[in-house]
């Protein structure tokens, strides 16, 4: 990152990582359940200096405060308040949003709500949608409900390589950076992950919602990214997302499950095109045909003679 800002929100301090602080355009990038804003390093570098990338660490993760009241603070309703406070801090009246997994759900909740709709100009959801496979959600809950402790750093690295094998991470340098940014030394000298183990309580206090009405209510341009082997965002759900939002731009990332790291140029270029409002390389032919048909229709909805 190129800069770090620490924002006070009630009793919590929220760390916000920033790349290209003087960029002409701004993208808010929000990470997944157990990750942090540092995951967007490669995305920001590939987008280049014209794009200021603002990536907060959600409370309980990374450099942000851990909550003393998880049942109150580790909830989507609270994350929405934190997100709006971040937008206010940077005087962002309307901004593009990219969210991976949990960050994508947060973007859907904001863009489809009365309080957040006017603040999101474009929304990109990375490997998540209004409906999540119940078995996969249960697996996530069971994994994070158990504290992870490692006797040595190499044991932690091995677990990271196993758990994030589907992220499409390539190269020793990328894995080394992931390990260094995902670990913390515990008081007894052992190793743990960077996040508060109590973030898993979100699964107890934040019951799953039916987000299809929220998805339908979104009015800004939309893009959905799916790992070709994802067990969180199914092909069936993605098809329904496009049926509900015919202008949806799609990108499938081969060789990835949940969730693409967005660290390769061929993943970032379609994102850049979408943010610029250009036809997106890799978008489905059906979506392009639907957009063309819409443009050909008359203003009253009838087909021109």
N, C-alpha and C positions, 0 to 999 in steps of 0.2 A: 504494500500500500504506500501511497505517497503522503497521506495525512491521516490523523486520527482526531476525532472530536468526541468528547465525553459529555453527554446530555443528562441532566438531572430530571428524572420523571418520578414525582412523588418520592418514595423512599428508595428508589432504585437509580443506579447510574447505568446508562445505556451507551455502550461503546459503538462508534460508527466509523468504519474504515472507508477511506476515500481514495480513489485513483483519479488522476488528472483533475485536480481541484479547479483548474481554470478552463476546463472544457466548455465548449459552446452549448452542448446539449447535456441533459442529465437523465440517467437511468437509476432508479432505485432497484437494487437486487437483494432479495430476501432468501435466506438459506432454508434448509430442511430441518427436521425435528431435532437432531442431535449434532448439527453442524454449526458453523459460524460464518461471518461475512468474508473471512479470508479465502473461502472456496472460490470466490469470483476473481481471483488474481489473474488467471489466464484469460478469462473472458474480457476483463478490462484492458489487458495489454493488446489483445487482438482487435478490440474495438478501436483502440488508438486514442490519441490526445484530444480529439474533438468531443469525446464522450466522458463527462464526469460520472463515474460510477460510485454511488453511495450505497454501502452495504453494512447495515446494522448487525450487531450481535444481539439476538433476542435475549431478554433476561433469562439467566440460568445457563447461558452458553458463552464460550469464548472469554472476552474481556469484560462483559457486562456483569452486573451484580447478580448474586444468587438471592432468591427471595426467601424471606422468613415465613412467608404465608403462601406456599405453593397452591393451595386450594383456591386462592384468590387471584394469584398472579400468573400461574401457568395455564392460562385459558385463552381461547381465541378472542373472546370479548376484550380481555385485557391487552392482548397483542394488537388489536385494532386501535386501542387508545394510544398505545406506545407508537404505533406506526404514524398515526395522525400527528402526534407530538413531534416526531422526527421531521415530517413534512413541514410543520409549522416552524421548526427550528431553522430549517434551511430556506424558509419563505417560498416553498414550492406549492403554488396554487394548483397546478395541474402538471402531472409528470408521468412518464412511462414507467411501468412496473414489471419486473421479471421475478418470478418466485419459483423456487424449486421445492416440490413436495409441500411441506407445511407452509412455506412462503408463498406457494401458488394458491393454496386454499385461503390464506390470508388475503391475497390479491383478489380472489373471487368474492370474498365477503365484503371487501372494501368497495370494489367496482360495482357490486350489485346492491349496495345499501344506499339509503338516503344520505347518510353522513359522509360517505366516501366516494360516491359516484362522480361528483364533479372534480375530484382530485386526481383521478386516474385517466390519462389520455390514451394509453395503449396498455394492453395486458398480455403478458406472456406467461403461460403456466408450463412448468417443466415437470413432466411425468406425474401429473396428478389431475384429477377432475372432480366433478360433483359427486361421484360415486366411487368408493374404494372397495376392492375385494375384501370381504369380511375375514376370510382366513388369513390373508396377508396382513391385515390390520392387527389381528390377534397375535400373529408372529412378532410384529413390531413391538406390541405392548409387552409380550413375555420377555423379549430380549432386553428391553430397556428397564424393565421392572427389577432386574437383578443387578446389584452393583458389580462393576467389573474392576478387579484388582489383579495386577501382574507383578510378579517378583522381580522381573528384569524388563528393561526397555525393549529388548529383542522379542520378548513374549508379547508385549503390546503391539509391536510392529507386525508380528505374524497375525495377530487377531485383526488388525486393521486391513491387512492384505486379503484376509478371508472375507471379512464383513463387507468391504467395499470393492470386491472383485468385479461387480457388475457396473461400476461407475465409468468404466472406460478409461481408467488412469493408465498412462503409459510412461515408461522411463523411470530409472532409479531416482533421478532428481525430484520428480513429481511425488513419488512415494515417500521420499525422505522429507519433503516439505509437509506432506500430509501428516506424517508421524510427529514431526516437531510441533506442528500447530494443533495437534489433537490430543496432546498428553499433558499431564501435570504430575509432579512428584507428591506423594502422600506423606503424611507426618511420620510414618514408620519407615520411610525410605523406599517403599514400593511405588508402583506406578498406576495411575488411573487416567480415564479420559477427561477432557477439559470441561465437560458439562456437569451440572448439578445432577446427581443421581435421581433427585426427586422430580425432574421434568417428566418422568414416567407417570406421575400422579395425574397428569393431564388426561390420561385414558380413564381415570376413575371419575374425575370431576367434570369433564367436558364430553358429554354424551354425543355420539355422532348425529349430525343434522342432515336433513334432506336438503341438499344444496341445489337441486335442479331448478326450483323457482328463482333462486338467486342467480344462477347461471343464465336463465332466460331473461332476467331483468338487466343484464349488462348491456350497455349501449356503445361502449368504445370498441375500436378494432381489437380483435383477439387472435392470438397465436397459441397453439398447443404443440408441445414437443413430447415425443414418446420414445423411450428406449424400446427397441424392437423385441426385447425379451422381458419387458416389464411385467411384474406380478402385482403392481399397484394400480396402474392405469391400463385396463384391458382394451383390446381392439374394439370390443362391443361398446364399451363406455365412450370411447373416442368417437365412434360412428354416431352415437346418439348426441354427443356434444356438438358435432357438426350439423346434425339434423335440426337441433334447437337453435344453432347459430350458423346459418349457411355461409356467412362470410368468413368463417374461421379458417385461418391459415394453418396448415399442418406441416410438421417436420418429424420424420421418423429417423432415429439414430441407430444404424446397424451396429451389432456387436455389443450393445449395452442393455442392461436391465434397468432397475431402479437405483439411481436416477443418473442420466447423462451428466457428466461433470461440466459440460460446455467449455471444455479446455482445448478444443481443436478448431483450427481455422474453418474447416468445412462445416462445423456446427455453428460457428459465430457469424459467418457471412450471411446465412439466411436470416439470422436475428437482426443483423445490421440493415438488411434490405427491408425487413418488416418495420423496423423503427423509423426508417426513412420514408415509408409509405410506398416503396417500390414493389413490383411483383416479386415474390419470394422464391428463389431457387429451391426446388424440392417440394413446393406446395403441390397438393394433389390436383390432377387434371380436372376432377369433378368440381372441386372448389373454384377453379379458374372458369370453368364453363358456367357455373352458377353466377359468378360475378359478371361475366359477359352478358348473360341472359338478363340479369337485373338492369344493366345499363341500357339494354335494347328496349326494355319495357317503357311504355308511355308513363307520364306523370300520374295518370289516373289508374295505373296498374294494368292497363290493357296492352295487348301486343300491337305495335304499329302495323299498318297495312303494307 
